[in-house]
Amino acid sequence: MERTHYKQEINMTETLMNRINELISHYPEDKRKSALLPVLHEVQDAHENWLSIELMDKVAEIIQILPIEVYEVVSFYSMYNQKPIGKYMFEFCQTSPCCLNGTEDLMDYTCEKLGVKIGETTADGLFEVKGVECLGACGYAPMMQLGDFYKEHLTKEKIDQLITDCRDDKIILHDK
C-alpha cells in the first residue's frame, strides 16, 4: 500500500512551547513521556488539526523519546490525524449500540449528501466523514463527535441541519 507523504509547516511558537513545557512539568523528569497525549493535542490544535511525520518527530525530540513511540500513539488513537482533514470532521461512533440504532445508514447518508467516501475530504475542504470506536455515549445512539462536542440521537434531519450550520459557520468546534 502506497502512503502519501503530506508536508506541513512546523510552527512551534513561544506560546505553544510554553504550554508544552508547562504540561511536561506536571511529571517527574524520568516520566516525561507521560505528557505525550496532552502535548500531541496541543501541537495538533496549533497545526490545522493534523500531525505530519516531521511534526511527530519534533514532539519526540521535545519530550525526549523515540519517534516510533509517538507514531505508535498517533496511529492508535482516532483523535490524532495523520493527514490534512476537513474543517468539520463528522466522527460517527461505529460500535454496537450506535450501529443497532442506524449509524451506518447515517454515515452513508452523510457521505452521499457531501459527495465523499468515508475518509475523504470534500473539494471545498469543509467536511470529512470518519468512523471511530466507542465515544462512550451509548445511551444517546446514534451519535457522533464534531470538534469537542457530541451530537446525539442523530437523524437525517439533524445531519442536514448540521451540514447547513457548518456551511453557515454557526458550529463551534472547540471549547477553548
Number of C-alpha atoms within 10 A of each C-alpha: 3 4 5 7 10 12 13 16 10 14 12 16 10 9 9 16 16 12 15 22 15 13 17 21 13 12 13 10 10 8 12 17 19 15 18 21 15 13 23 23 16 16 25 20 15 16 18 16 19 20 28 20 17 15 21 21 19 17 22 20 12 16 22 12 15 13 17 12 14 22 16 10 14 19 12 10 12 14 16 18 16 19 17 17 20 20 19 21 19 26 25 27 26 23 19 15 18 24 17 12 17 17 25 18 13 19 24 15 16 21 20 11 12 17 13 17 16 15 17 16 22 18 11 8 13 16 23 22 24 20 18 17 13 16 16 11 16 17 11 16 23 26 30 28 18 19 17 10 13 15 19 16 16 19 16 13 9 13 18 14 12 18 21 13 13 17 13 9 9 11 16 13 15 10 7 4
